[in-house]
Amino acid sequence: MPIYEFECEQCGTRFEELVAADGSAACPSCGAARARRLFSPVSPPGRQPRGAGVRSDESRRSEREAARQDRIATAQKRRAAGEKP
């Protein structure tokens, strides 16, 4: 069963519901049985996914950059103190 997006005709609340293709859903806010199914466009092909894998890559990249900045700062302190690396 697919998830459809609905809008309540009585109170205007938008919600998603898992229903059969020909089914309808009651509004979770006011309980009205009249909810209109909305058209939900599919994202176009070629867009970069924004899932957990992408977020973990971004976090690894930021961790690498933070570690790099720490190494640079440590090297600058050593040079200023006259130490050898």
Secondary structure, 3 states (H helix, E strand, C coil): CCEEEEEECCCCCEEEEECCCCCCCCCCCCCCCCEEEECCCCCCCCCCCCCHHHHHHHHHHHHHHHHHHHHHHHHHHHHHHCCCC
